[in-house]
Amino acid sequence: MDKPIRTTIQYRVPYADTDQMGVVYYANYLTYFERARNELLRGHGFSYKELEAIGIALPVREAKAKYLAPAHYDDELEIIAWCSEFKGVRLTICCEVRCEGKLLVEGYTIHVCVNLKTLRPEKPPQTFVDAIGIPNEVLS
């Protein structure tokens, strides 16, 4: 099976992202996931703005993060995202946050494709599915 297409972004941790202990506040990792997800979609020709223009939204249904090691102020992070699964109207985006190659956080978000006007689930256009670069073996 082919691997899903991955997008990697670089992000230097600003002081504002850290807590009193000097480590990245745990909830900020979901923002990091979103940054990478944005670039994943954009890299495949579908920014959120473009999806909304065709009437599709991708609200988060579920989010999970497993914290393995902390990131600190001024760390240069690599945030990697890829689409691991597409089932019906649900899309799973996996993410990893690394610093100097070390895995700090791993997780995913599950999104539901919805019609922007009705907010009801709706299968996305095939052009979107094709553009994300999901191997056929993980589609169902």
N, CA, C and O atoms as CSV, one atom per row, in Angstrom:
chain,resi,resn,atom,element,x,y,z
A,1,MET,N,N,0.841,-1.187,0.000
A,1,MET,CA,C,0.000,0.000,0.000
A,1,MET,C,C,0.884,1.247,0.000
A,1,MET,O,O,1.867,1.312,0.738
A,2,ASP,N,N,0.540,2.228,-0.818
A,2,ASP,CA,C,1.247,3.505,-0.829
A,2,ASP,C,C,1.010,4.238,0.478
A,2,ASP,O,O,-0.033,4.085,1.115
A,3,LYS,N,N,1.999,5.038,0.870
A,3,LYS,CA,C,1.840,5.870,2.054
A,3,LYS,C,C,1.063,7.125,1.686
A,3,LYS,O,O,1.188,7.627,0.569
A,4,PRO,N,N,0.257,7.638,2.622
A,4,PRO,CA,C,-0.417,8.914,2.369
A,4,PRO,C,C,0.609,10.028,2.209
A,4,PRO,O,O,1.707,9.963,2.762
A,5,ILE,N,N,0.239,11.043,1.450
A,5,ILE,CA,C,1.097,12.203,1.252
A,5,ILE,C,C,1.153,12.999,2.552
A,5,ILE,O,O,0.119,13.302,3.148
A,6,ARG,N,N,2.363,13.333,2.985
A,6,ARG,CA,C,2.564,14.052,4.240
A,6,ARG,C,C,2.993,15.485,3.979
A,6,ARG,O,O,3.682,15.783,3.003
A,7,THR,N,N,2.572,16.356,4.868
A,7,THR,CA,C,2.989,17.752,4.829
A,7,THR,C,C,3.726,18.049,6.122
A,7,THR,O,O,3.273,17.670,7.203
A,8,THR,N,N,4.857,18.725,6.014
A,8,THR,CA,C,5.649,19.094,7.185
A,8,THR,C,C,5.812,20.605,7.212
A,8,THR,O,O,6.167,21.222,6.208
A,9,ILE,N,N,5.548,21.196,8.376
A,9,ILE,CA,C,5.793,22.626,8.547
A,9,ILE,C,C,6.778,22.811,9.698
A,9,ILE,O,O,6.904,21.957,10.575
A,10,GLN,N,N,7.463,23.933,9.671
A,10,GLN,CA,C,8.383,24.309,10.749
A,10,GLN,C,C,7.688,25.371,11.596
A,10,GLN,O,O,6.964,26.218,11.072
A,11,TYR,N,N,7.912,25.319,12.893
A,11,TYR,CA,C,7.306,26.303,13.791
A,11,TYR,C,C,8.229,26.509,14.982
A,11,TYR,O,O,8.556,25.561,15.696
A,12,ARG,N,N,8.643,27.744,15.190
A,12,ARG,CA,C,9.470,28.070,16.359
A,12,ARG,C,C,8.535,28.484,17.493
A,12,ARG,O,O,7.689,29.362,17.318
A,13,VAL,N,N,8.688,27.855,18.643
A,13,VAL,CA,C,7.798,28.084,19.776
A,13,VAL,C,C,8.014,29.491,20.344
A,13,VAL,O,O,9.114,29.814,20.794
A,14,PRO,N,N,6.963,30.337,20.325
A,14,PRO,CA,C,7.084,31.652,20.951
A,14,PRO,C,C,6.842,31.543,22.452
A,14,PRO,O,O,6.243,30.581,22.933
A,15,TYR,N,N,7.310,32.527,23.166
A,15,TYR,CA,C,7.145,32.544,24.625
A,15,TYR,C,C,5.667,32.434,25.016
A,15,TYR,O,O,5.330,31.809,26.022
A,16,ALA,N,N,4.797,33.042,24.220
A,16,ALA,CA,C,3.358,33.042,24.523
A,16,ALA,C,C,2.750,31.645,24.523
A,16,ALA,O,O,1.682,31.449,25.104
A,17,ASP,N,N,3.395,30.671,23.891
A,17,ASP,CA,C,2.869,29.299,23.838
A,17,ASP,C,C,3.209,28.484,25.082
A,17,ASP,O,O,2.713,27.369,25.248
A,18,THR,N,N,4.056,29.035,25.960
A,18,THR,CA,C,4.515,28.248,27.110
A,18,THR,C,C,3.757,28.608,28.377
A,18,THR,O,O,3.143,29.669,28.482
A,19,ASP,N,N,3.818,27.691,29.335
A,19,ASP,CA,C,3.162,27.915,30.624
A,19,ASP,C,C,4.210,28.306,31.673
A,19,ASP,O,O,5.372,28.544,31.344
A,20,GLN,N,N,3.790,28.367,32.921
A,20,GLN,CA,C,4.683,28.798,34.000
A,20,GLN,C,C,5.875,27.859,34.186
A,20,GLN,O,O,6.906,28.264,34.724
A,21,MET,N,N,5.741,26.618,33.746
A,21,MET,CA,C,6.831,25.657,33.868
A,21,MET,C,C,7.833,25.782,32.713
A,21,MET,O,O,8.858,25.100,32.694
A,22,GLY,N,N,7.525,26.662,31.752
A,22,GLY,CA,C,8.440,26.861,30.634
A,22,GLY,C,C,8.272,25.868,29.507
A,22,GLY,O,O,9.125,25.784,28.623
A,23,VAL,N,N,7.180,25.109,29.521
A,23,VAL,CA,C,6.921,24.146,28.458
A,23,VAL,C,C,5.675,24.576,27.682
A,23,VAL,O,O,4.857,25.350,28.179
A,24,VAL,N,N,5.546,24.069,26.474
A,24,VAL,CA,C,4.376,24.397,25.666
A,24,VAL,C,C,3.120,23.905,26.386
A,24,VAL,O,O,3.032,22.745,26.786
A,25,TYR,N,N,2.167,24.799,26.541
A,25,TYR,CA,C,0.884,24.476,27.165
A,25,TYR,C,C,0.189,23.406,26.327
A,25,TYR,O,O,0.150,23.508,25.100
A,26,TYR,N,N,-0.355,22.391,26.976
A,26,TYR,CA,C,-0.844,21.202,26.287
A,26,TYR,C,C,-1.875,21.493,25.200
A,26,TYR,O,O,-1.852,20.842,24.156
A,27,ALA,N,N,-2.765,22.437,25.408
A,27,ALA,CA,C,-3.822,22.720,24.431
A,27,ALA,C,C,-3.263,23.341,23.155
A,27,ALA,O,O,-3.903,23.272,22.106
A,28,ASN,N,N,-2.088,23.943,23.227
A,28,ASN,CA,C,-1.506,24.546,22.031
A,28,ASN,C,C,-1.172,23.513,20.961
A,28,ASN,O,O,-1.083,23.849,19.780
A,29,TYR,N,N,-0.990,22.271,21.362
A,29,TYR,CA,C,-0.679,21.245,20.363
A,29,TYR,C,C,-1.834,21.054,19.379
A,29,TYR,O,O,-1.604,20.728,18.215
A,30,LEU,N,N,-3.062,21.252,19.832
A,30,LEU,CA,C,-4.186,21.157,18.896
A,30,LEU,C,C,-4.130,22.292,17.878
A,30,LEU,O,O,-4.525,22.115,16.726
A,31,THR,N,N,-3.642,23.458,18.301
A,31,THR,CA,C,-3.423,24.556,17.363
A,31,THR,C,C,-2.322,24.194,16.382
A,31,THR,O,O,-2.414,24.515,15.198
A,32,TYR,N,N,-1.286,23.530,16.862
A,32,TYR,CA,C,-0.216,23.082,15.966
A,32,TYR,C,C,-0.762,22.084,14.946
A,32,TYR,O,O,-0.417,22.136,13.766
A,33,PHE,N,N,-1.619,21.174,15.417
A,33,PHE,CA,C,-2.247,20.224,14.495
A,33,PHE,C,C,-3.005,20.997,13.408
A,33,PHE,O,O,-2.937,20.658,12.227
A,34,GLU,N,N,-3.729,22.046,13.832
A,34,GLU,CA,C,-4.509,22.828,12.867
A,34,GLU,C,C,-3.607,23.535,11.855
A,34,GLU,O,O,-3.932,23.587,10.669
A,35,ARG,N,N,-2.493,24.072,12.308
A,35,ARG,CA,C,-1.555,24.728,11.387
A,35,ARG,C,C,-1.109,23.743,10.300
A,35,ARG,O,O,-1.107,24.072,9.114
A,36,ALA,N,N,-0.736,22.551,10.719
A,36,ALA,CA,C,-0.263,21.544,9.756
A,36,ALA,C,C,-1.406,21.077,8.852
A,36,ALA,O,O,-1.209,20.870,7.655
A,37,ARG,N,N,-2.586,20.913,9.421
A,37,ARG,CA,C,-3.752,20.488,8.630
A,37,ARG,C,C,-4.074,21.539,7.556
A,37,ARG,O,O,-4.379,21.198,6.413
A,38,ASN,N,N,-4.002,22.804,7.936
A,38,ASN,CA,C,-4.222,23.891,6.985
A,38,ASN,C,C,-3.269,23.769,5.796
A,38,ASN,O,O,-3.685,23.872,4.642
A,39,GLU,N,N,-1.996,23.551,6.089
A,39,GLU,CA,C,-0.993,23.454,5.028
A,39,GLU,C,C,-1.140,22.167,4.231
A,39,GLU,O,O,-0.869,22.150,3.030
A,40,LEU,N,N,-1.563,21.096,4.879
A,40,LEU,CA,C,-1.839,19.842,4.165
A,40,LEU,C,C,-2.922,20.079,3.120
A,40,LEU,O,O,-2.759,19.709,1.957
A,41,LEU,N,N,-4.022,20.693,3.532
A,41,LEU,CA,C,-5.110,20.959,2.600
A,41,LEU,C,C,-4.665,21.927,1.498
A,41,LEU,O,O,-4.920,21.696,0.316
A,42,ARG,N,N,-4.000,23.006,1.900
A,42,ARG,CA,C,-3.539,24.007,0.928
A,42,ARG,C,C,-2.585,23.372,-0.086
A,42,ARG,O,O,-2.660,23.658,-1.280
A,43,GLY,N,N,-1.699,22.519,0.392
A,43,GLY,CA,C,-0.742,21.862,-0.491
A,43,GLY,C,C,-1.387,20.955,-1.518
A,43,GLY,O,O,-0.781,20.621,-2.536
A,44,HIS,N,N,-2.614,20.561,-1.246
A,44,HIS,CA,C,-3.341,19.698,-2.177
A,44,HIS,C,C,-4.422,20.468,-2.934
A,44,HIS,O,O,-5.299,19.879,-3.565
A,45,GLY,N,N,-4.337,21.804,-2.855
A,45,GLY,CA,C,-5.225,22.625,-3.666
A,45,GLY,C,C,-6.562,22.954,-3.049
A,45,GLY,O,O,-7.448,23.451,-3.744
A,46,PHE,N,N,-6.740,22.693,-1.755
A,46,PHE,CA,C,-8.017,22.978,-1.110
A,46,PHE,C,C,-7.793,23.638,0.240
A,46,PHE,O,O,-7.791,22.963,1.270
A,47,SER,N,N,-7.603,24.954,0.242
A,47,SER,CA,C,-7.539,25.659,1.518
A,47,SER,C,C,-8.950,25.649,2.116
A,47,SER,O,O,-9.922,25.352,1.422
A,48,TYR,N,N,-9.052,25.970,3.392
A,48,TYR,CA,C,-10.384,26.057,4.004
A,48,TYR,C,C,-11.240,27.075,3.258
A,48,TYR,O,O,-12.440,26.867,3.083
A,49,LYS,N,N,-10.639,28.159,2.825
A,49,LYS,CA,C,-11.364,29.193,2.092
A,49,LYS,C,C,-11.959,28.615,0.808
A,49,LYS,O,O,-13.106,28.900,0.465
A,50,GLU,N,N,-11.173,27.805,0.104
A,50,GLU,CA,C,-11.651,27.193,-1.141
A,50,GLU,C,C,-12.716,26.137,-0.875
A,50,GLU,O,O,-13.666,26.010,-1.649
A,51,LEU,N,N,-12.573,25.382,0.203
A,51,LEU,CA,C,-13.611,24.407,0.556
A,51,LEU,C,C,-14.923,25.114,0.864
A,51,LEU,O,O,-15.991,24.698,0.414
A,52,GLU,N,N,-14.825,26.188,1.638
A,52,GLU,CA,C,-16.035,26.934,1.979
A,52,GLU,C,C,-16.674,27.540,0.730
A,52,GLU,O,O,-17.898,27.649,0.655
A,53,ALA,N,N,-15.868,27.931,-0.242
A,53,ALA,CA,C,-16.395,28.500,-1.484
A,53,ALA,C,C,-17.237,27.486,-2.261
A,53,ALA,O,O,-18.154,27.867,-2.988
A,54,ILE,N,N,-16.923,26.193,-2.108
A,54,ILE,CA,C,-17.743,25.170,-2.773
A,54,ILE,C,C,-18.792,24.586,-1.829
A,54,ILE,O,O,-19.448,23.595,-2.150
A,55,GLY,N,N,-18.943,25.218,-0.654
A,55,GLY,CA,C,-20.030,24.835,0.250
A,55,GLY,C,C,-19.728,23.730,1.231
A,55,GLY,O,O,-20.652,23.128,1.778
A,56,ILE,N,N,-18.440,23.439,1.477
A,56,ILE,CA,C,-18.051,22.352,2.385
A,56,ILE,C,C,-17.326,22.922,3.608
A,56,ILE,O,O,-16.496,23.822,3.486
A,57,ALA,N,N,-17.649,22.388,4.777
A,57,ALA,CA,C,-16.923,22.709,6.003
A,57,ALA,C,C,-16.432,21.393,6.613
A,57,ALA,O,O,-16.985,20.328,6.337
A,58,LEU,N,N,-15.390,21.477,7.443
A,58,LEU,CA,C,-14.799,20.287,8.071
A,58,LEU,C,C,-14.705,20.471,9.592
A,58,LEU,O,O,-13.598,20.573,10.121
A,59,PRO,N,N,-15.831,20.515,10.303
A,59,PRO,CA,C,-15.739,20.663,11.754
A,59,PRO,C,C,-15.081,19.442,12.404
A,59,PRO,O,O,-15.165,18.325,11.893
A,60,VAL,N,N,-14.430,19.683,13.532
A,60,VAL,CA,C,-13.775,18.612,14.273
A,60,VAL,C,C,-14.829,17.832,15.054
A,60,VAL,O,O,-15.650,18.412,15.765
A,61,ARG,N,N,-14.791,16.525,14.911
A,61,ARG,CA,C,-15.692,15.636,15.654
A,61,ARG,C,C,-14.982,15.042,16.867
A,61,ARG,O,O,-15.587,14.804,17.913
A,62,GLU,N,N,-13.686,14.810,16.696
A,62,GLU,CA,C,-12.904,14.177,17.763
A,62,GLU,C,C,-11.461,14.625,17.635
A,62,GLU,O,O,-10.959,14.825,16.529
A,63,ALA,N,N,-10.795,14.782,18.769
A,63,ALA,CA,C,-9.371,15.133,18.762
A,63,ALA,C,C,-8.667,14.328,19.844
A,63,ALA,O,O,-9.200,14.128,20.936
A,64,LYS,N,N,-7.466,13.873,19.526
A,64,LYS,CA,C,-6.672,13.126,20.498
A,64,LYS,C,C,-5.213,13.531,20.355
A,64,LYS,O,O,-4.691,13.678,19.249
A,65,ALA,N,N,-4.576,13.707,21.495
A,65,ALA,CA,C,-3.138,13.995,21.508
A,65,ALA,C,C,-2.500,13.143,22.594
A,65,ALA,O,O,-2.998,13.082,23.718
A,66,LYS,N,N,-1.414,12.496,22.259
A,66,LYS,CA,C,-0.641,11.711,23.217
A,66,LYS,C,C,0.680,12.444,23.418
A,66,LYS,O,O,1.467,12.601,22.485
A,67,TYR,N,N,0.911,12.892,24.654
A,67,TYR,CA,C,2.077,13.704,24.987
A,67,TYR,C,C,3.208,12.802,25.474
A,67,TYR,O,O,3.070,12.100,26.475
A,68,LEU,N,N,4.325,12.830,24.752
A,68,LEU,CA,C,5.447,11.953,25.066
A,68,LEU,C,C,6.614,12.704,25.704
A,68,LEU,O,O,7.329,12.157,26.544
A,69,ALA,N,N,6.801,13.959,25.298
A,69,ALA,CA,C,7.883,14.790,25.832
A,69,ALA,C,C,7.514,16.250,25.587
A,69,ALA,O,O,6.790,16.551,24.639
A,70,PRO,N,N,8.004,17.160,26.430
A,70,PRO,CA,C,7.621,18.568,26.278
A,70,PRO,C,C,8.451,19.311,25.232
A,70,PRO,O,O,9.595,18.956,24.949
A,71,ALA,N,N,7.845,20.340,24.676
A,71,ALA,CA,C,8.560,21.321,23.852
A,71,ALA,C,C,8.712,22.569,24.713
A,71,ALA,O,O,7.923,22.804,25.628
A,72,HIS,N,N,9.725,23.360,24.413
A,72,HIS,CA,C,10.039,24.547,25.204
A,72,HIS,C,C,10.112,25.783,24.327
A,72,HIS,O,O,10.159,25.700,23.100
A,73,TYR,N,N,10.120,26.926,24.985
A,73,TYR,CA,C,10.292,28.196,24.292
A,73,TYR,C,C,11.505,28.135,23.360
A,73,TYR,O,O,12.566,27.637,23.738
A,74,ASP,N,N,11.335,28.639,22.160
A,74,ASP,CA,C,12.362,28.769,21.134
A,74,ASP,C,C,12.742,27.453,20.447
A,74,ASP,O,O,13.605,27.455,19.569
A,75,ASP,N,N,12.125,26.343,20.821
A,75,ASP,CA,C,12.355,25.094,20.095
A,75,ASP,C,C,11.855,25.247,18.662
A,75,ASP,O,O,10.827,25.878,18.413
A,76,GLU,N,N,12.584,24.671,17.742
A,76,GLU,CA,C,12.155,24.620,16.342
A,76,GLU,C,C,11.448,23.283,16.148
A,76,GLU,O,O,12.078,22.225,16.164
A,77,LEU,N,N,10.130,23.345,15.964
A,77,LEU,CA,C,9.327,22.133,15.846
A,77,LEU,C,C,9.083,21.786,14.385
A,77,LEU,O,O,8.998,22.658,13.521
A,78,GLU,N,N,8.974,20.501,14.139
A,78,GLU,CA,C,8.500,19.964,12.867
A,78,GLU,C,C,7.126,19.414,13.162
A,78,GLU,O,O,6.964,18.579,14.051
A,79,ILE,N,N,6.140,19.874,12.426
A,79,ILE,CA,C,4.779,19.378,12.614
A,79,ILE,C,C,4.374,18.710,11.305
A,79,ILE,O,O,4.356,19.339,10.247
A,80,ILE,N,N,4.051,17.432,11.399
A,80,ILE,CA,C,3.779,16.607,10.229
A,80,ILE,C,C,2.309,16.203,10.249
A,80,ILE,O,O,1.785,15.796,11.287
A,81,ALA,N,N,1.650,16.316,9.106
A,81,ALA,CA,C,0.237,15.937,9.012
A,81,ALA,C,C,0.010,15.110,7.755
A,81,ALA,O,O,0.667,15.303,6.732
A,82,TRP,N,N,-0.933,14.190,7.859
A,82,TRP,CA,C,-1.338,13.398,6.703
A,82,TRP,C,C,-2.740,12.869,6.941
A,82,TRP,O,O,-3.184,12.714,8.079
A,83,CYS,N,N,-3.417,12.599,5.852
A,83,CYS,CA,C,-4.752,12.018,5.936
A,83,CYS,C,C,-4.596,10.511,5.967
A,83,CYS,O,O,-4.053,9.912,5.039
A,84,SER,N,N,-5.072,9.905,7.033
A,84,SER,CA,C,-4.895,8.457,7.164
A,84,SER,C,C,-6.127,7.659,6.770
A,84,SER,O,O,-6.038,6.464,6.489
A,85,GLU,N,N,-7.277,8.324,6.751
A,85,GLU,CA,C,-8.495,7.552,6.500
A,85,GLU,C,C,-9.619,8.464,6.037
A,85,GLU,O,O,-9.729,9.614,6.461
A,86,PHE,N,N,-10.443,7.927,5.163
A,86,PHE,CA,C,-11.638,8.631,4.717
A,86,PHE,C,C,-12.748,7.604,4.676
A,86,PHE,O,O,-12.718,6.703,3.838
A,87,LYS,N,N,-13.719,7.713,5.550
A,87,LYS,CA,C,-14.840,6.766,5.587
A,87,LYS,C,C,-16.123,7.562,5.466
A,87,LYS,O,O,-16.487,8.312,6.372
A,88,GLY,N,N,-16.796,7.402,4.364
A,88,GLY,CA,C,-18.046,8.129,4.154
A,88,GLY,C,C,-17.800,9.625,4.179
A,88,GLY,O,O,-17.193,10.181,3.264
A,89,VAL,N,N,-18.280,10.279,5.243
A,89,VAL,CA,C,-18.104,11.731,5.379
A,89,VAL,C,C,-17.045,12.075,6.420
A,89,VAL,O,O,-16.812,13.251,6.702
A,90,ARG,N,N,-16.397,11.051,6.997
A,90,ARG,CA,C,-15.388,11.295,8.041
A,90,ARG,C,C,-13.975,11.207,7.489
A,90,ARG,O,O,-13.631,10.305,6.724
A,91,LEU,N,N,-13.172,12.176,7.906
A,91,LEU,CA,C,-11.793,12.313,7.452
A,91,LEU,C,C,-10.897,12.355,8.686
A,91,LEU,O,O,-11.118,13.164,9.587
A,92,THR,N,N,-9.884,11.485,8.730
A,92,THR,CA,C,-8.954,11.468,9.863
A,92,THR,C,C,-7.616,12.046,9.416
A,92,THR,O,O,-7.012,11.589,8.446
A,93,ILE,N,N,-7.170,13.063,10.148
A,93,ILE,CA,C,-5.876,13.688,9.891
A,93,ILE,C,C,-4.957,13.365,11.076
A,93,ILE,O,O,-5.236,13.751,12.212
A,94,CYS,N,N,-3.880,12.666,10.800
A,94,CYS,CA,C,-2.901,12.327,11.834
A,94,CYS,C,C,-1.824,13.399,11.880
A,94,CYS,O,O,-1.511,14.035,10.874
A,95,CYS,N,N,-1.261,13.586,13.075
A,95,CYS,CA,C,-0.206,14.588,13.245
A,95,CYS,C,C,0.881,14.066,14.178
A,95,CYS,O,O,0.631,13.275,15.088
A,96,GLU,N,N,2.086,14.536,13.916
A,96,GLU,CA,C,3.217,14.322,14.819
A,96,GLU,C,C,3.896,15.662,15.017
A,96,GLU,O,O,3.998,16.468,14.093
A,97,VAL,N,N,4.361,15.887,16.245
A,97,VAL,CA,C,5.167,17.070,16.542
A,97,VAL,C,C,6.524,16.555,16.988
A,97,VAL,O,O,6.626,15.760,17.922
A,98,ARG,N,N,7.571,17.021,16.303
A,98,ARG,CA,C,8.931,16.570,16.592
A,98,ARG,C,C,9.843,17.760,16.835
A,98,ARG,O,O,9.604,18.862,16.342
A,99,CYS,N,N,10.890,17.513,17.602
A,99,CYS,CA,C,11.936,18.511,17.808
A,99,CYS,C,C,13.267,17.784,17.665
A,99,CYS,O,O,13.552,16.838,18.400
A,100,GLU,N,N,14.073,18.233,16.714
A,100,GLU,CA,C,15.355,17.596,16.413
A,100,GLU,C,C,15.187,16.090,16.211
A,100,GLU,O,O,16.008,15.293,16.664
A,101,GLY,N,N,14.118,15.722,15.531
A,101,GLY,CA,C,13.847,14.328,15.219
A,101,GLY,C,C,13.130,13.543,16.310
A,101,GLY,O,O,12.607,12.459,16.049
A,102,LYS,N,N,13.099,14.075,17.525
A,102,LYS,CA,C,12.462,13.371,18.644
A,102,LYS,C,C,10.953,13.601,18.615
A,102,LYS,O,O,10.491,14.739,18.520
A,103,LEU,N,N,10.193,12.513,18.699
A,103,LEU,CA,C,8.732,12.596,18.725
A,103,LEU,C,C,8.272,13.122,20.081
A,103,LEU,O,O,8.539,12.511,21.116
A,104,LEU,N,N,7.574,14.263,20.068
A,104,LEU,CA,C,7.078,14.877,21.301
A,104,LEU,C,C,5.597,14.579,21.527
A,104,LEU,O,O,5.180,14.244,22.636
A,105,VAL,N,N,4.815,14.707,20.462
A,105,VAL,CA,C,3.364,14.528,20.560
A,105,VAL,C,C,2.888,13.860,19.277
A,105,VAL,O,O,3.361,14.165,18.182
A,106,GLU,N,N,1.940,12.940,19.441
A,106,GLU,CA,C,1.293,12.341,18.276
A,106,GLU,C,C,-0.201,12.325,18.533
A,106,GLU,O,O,-0.646,12.252,19.678
A,107,GLY,N,N,-0.958,12.395,17.473
A,107,GLY,CA,C,-2.403,12.398,17.652
A,107,GLY,C,C,-3.127,12.514,16.330
A,107,GLY,O,O,-2.562,12.297,15.258
A,108,TYR,N,N,-4.398,12.864,16.440
A,108,TYR,CA,C,-5.220,12.972,15.243
A,108,TYR,C,C,-6.431,13.844,15.533
A,108,TYR,O,O,-6.784,14.105,16.683
A,109,THR,N,N,-7.050,14.281,14.449
A,109,THR,CA,C,-8.367,14.908,14.520
A,109,THR,C,C,-9.251,14.208,13.503
A,109,THR,O,O,-8.803,13.855,12.412
A,110,ILE,N,N,-10.501,14.013,13.868
A,110,ILE,CA,C,-11.479,13.443,12.947
A,110,ILE,C,C,-12.456,14.561,12.594
A,110,ILE,O,O,-12.996,15.238,13.469
A,111,HIS,N,N,-12.668,14.735,11.303
A,111,HIS,CA,C,-13.536,15.788,10.796
A,111,HIS,C,C,-14.710,15.170,10.068
A,111,HIS,O,O,-14.606,14.080,9.507
A,112,VAL,N,N,-15.828,15.875,10.082
A,112,VAL,CA,C,-16.997,15.464,9.327
A,112,VAL,C,C,-17.218,16.488,8.226
A,112,VAL,O,O,-17.289,17.689,8.489
A,113,CYS,N,N,-17.326,16.013,7.006
A,113,CYS,CA,C,-17.635,16.904,5.891
A,113,CYS,C,C,-19.111,17.269,5.988
A,113,CYS,O,O,-19.982,16.399,6.004
A,114,VAL,N,N,-19.375,18.564,6.051
A,114,VAL,CA,C,-20.763,19.014,6.145
A,114,VAL,C,C,-21.036,20.074,5.091
A,114,VAL,O,O,-20.133,20.775,4.634
A,115,ASN,N,N,-22.297,20.171,4.721
A,115,ASN,CA,C,-22.767,21.235,3.849
A,115,ASN,C,C,-22.738,22.510,4.673
A,115,ASN,O,O,-23.321,22.558,5.757
A,116,LEU,N,N,-22.082,23.526,4.185
A,116,LEU,CA,C,-21.885,24.765,4.934
A,116,LEU,C,C,-23.197,25.473,5.259
A,116,LEU,O,O,-23.301,26.140,6.288
A,117,LYS,N,N,-24.181,25.335,4.406
A,117,LYS,CA,C,-25.466,26.013,4.636
A,117,LYS,C,C,-26.357,25.261,5.612
A,117,LYS,O,O,-26.980,25.865,6.485
A,118,THR,N,N,-26.416,23.938,5.463
A,118,THR,CA,C,-27.334,23.151,6.296
A,118,THR,C,C,-26.655,22.569,7.535
A,118,THR,O,O,-27.322,22.173,8.491
A,119,LEU,N,N,-25.314,22.523,7.507
A,119,LEU,CA,C,-24.506,21.889,8.563
A,119,LEU,C,C,-24.828,20.407,8.736
A,119,LEU,O,O,-24.612,19.834,9.804
A,120,ARG,N,N,-25.340,19.804,7.685
A,120,ARG,CA,C,-25.616,18.370,7.692
A,120,ARG,C,C,-24.494,17.649,6.964
A,120,ARG,O,O,-23.921,18.184,6.015
A,121,PRO,N,N,-24.175,16.420,7.409
A,121,PRO,CA,C,-23.113,15.659,6.740
A,121,PRO,C,C,-23.373,15.511,5.244
A,121,PRO,O,O,-24.503,15.303,4.802
A,122,GLU,N,N,-22.285,15.626,4.482
A,122,GLU,CA,C,-22.385,15.532,3.031
A,122,GLU,C,C,-21.074,14.993,2.486
A,122,GLU,O,O,-19.998,15.458,2.861
A,123,LYS,N,N,-21.168,14.021,1.608
A,123,LYS,CA,C,-19.966,13.468,0.984
A,123,LYS,C,C,-19.265,14.575,0.194
A,123,LYS,O,O,-19.916,15.310,-0.550
A,124,PRO,N,N,-17.946,14.698,0.348
A,124,PRO,CA,C,-17.226,15.763,-0.359
A,124,PRO,C,C,-17.099,15.452,-1.847
A,124,PRO,O,O,-17.256,14.304,-2.261
A,125,PRO,N,N,-16.818,16.470,-2.642
A,125,PRO,CA,C,-16.615,16.227,-4.071
A,125,PRO,C,C,-15.422,15.294,-4.287
A,125,PRO,O,O,-14.458,15.322,-3.523
A,126,GLN,N,N,-15.495,14.481,-5.318
A,126,GLN,CA,C,-14.409,13.545,-5.620
A,126,GLN,C,C,-13.095,14.273,-5.869
A,126,GLN,O,O,-12.029,13.734,-5.573
A,127,THR,N,N,-13.153,15.478,-6.405
A,127,THR,CA,C,-11.924,16.244,-6.645
A,127,THR,C,C,-11.186,16.512,-5.335
A,127,THR,O,O,-9.955,16.530,-5.305
A,128,PHE,N,N,-11.936,16.721,-4.257
A,128,PHE,CA,C,-11.323,16.928,-2.944
A,128,PHE,C,C,-10.677,15.634,-2.462
A,128,PHE,O,O,-9.530,15.640,-2.017
A,129,VAL,N,N,-11.403,14.536,-2.547
A,129,VAL,CA,C,-10.882,13.231,-2.120
A,129,VAL,C,C,-9.611,12.894,-2.907
A,129,VAL,O,O,-8.616,12.461,-2.326
A,130,ASP,N,N,-9.647,13.091,-4.212
A,130,ASP,CA,C,-8.485,12.804,-5.060
A,130,ASP,C,C,-7.299,13.688,-4.691
A,130,ASP,O,O,-6.161,13.222,-4.637
A,131,ALA,N,N,-7.569,14.956,-4.439
A,131,ALA,CA,C,-6.492,15.915,-4.161
A,131,ALA,C,C,-5.762,15.637,-2.854
A,131,ALA,O,O,-4.568,15.918,-2.748
A,132,ILE,N,N,-6.452,15.093,-1.862
A,132,ILE,CA,C,-5.835,14.840,-0.550
A,132,ILE,C,C,-4.743,13.773,-0.646
A,132,ILE,O,O,-3.829,13.745,0.180
A,133,GLY,N,N,-4.832,12.903,-1.640
A,133,GLY,CA,C,-3.768,11.925,-1.853
A,133,GLY,C,C,-3.857,10.735,-0.928
A,133,GLY,O,O,-2.840,10.228,-0.455
A,134,ILE,N,N,-5.065,10.293,-0.670
A,134,ILE,CA,C,-5.260,9.127,0.185
A,134,ILE,C,C,-5.161,7.886,-0.674
A,134,ILE,O,O,-5.858,7.780,-1.683
A,135,PRO,N,N,-4.309,6.939,-0.296
A,135,PRO,CA,C,-4.238,5.700,-1.062
A,135,PRO,C,C,-5.609,5.025,-1.111
A,135,PRO,O,O,-6.356,5.039,-0.133
A,136,ASN,N,N,-5.925,4.440,-2.258
A,136,ASN,CA,C,-7.235,3.789,-2.430
A,136,ASN,C,C,-7.515,2.756,-1.352
A,136,ASN,O,O,-8.676,2.534,-1.007
A,137,GLU,N,N,-6.496,2.125,-0.818
A,137,GLU,CA,C,-6.689,1.063,0.159
A,137,GLU,C,C,-7.295,1.562,1.461
A,137,GLU,O,O,-7.877,0.769,2.201
A,138,VAL,N,N,-7.175,2.871,1.769
A,138,VAL,CA,C,-7.729,3.363,3.034
A,138,VAL,C,C,-9.084,4.031,2.846
A,138,VAL,O,O,-9.706,4.441,3.825
A,139,LEU,N,N,-9.550,4.150,1.612
A,139,LEU,CA,C,-10.867,4.717,1.356
A,139,LEU,C,C,-11.928,3.644,1.552
A,139,LEU,O,O,-11.732,2.485,1.188
A,140,SER,N,N,-13.043,4.042,2.127
A,140,SER,CA,C,-14.177,3.109,2.208
A,140,SER,C,C,-15.468,3.848,2.201
A,140,SER,O,O,-16.532,3.232,2.263
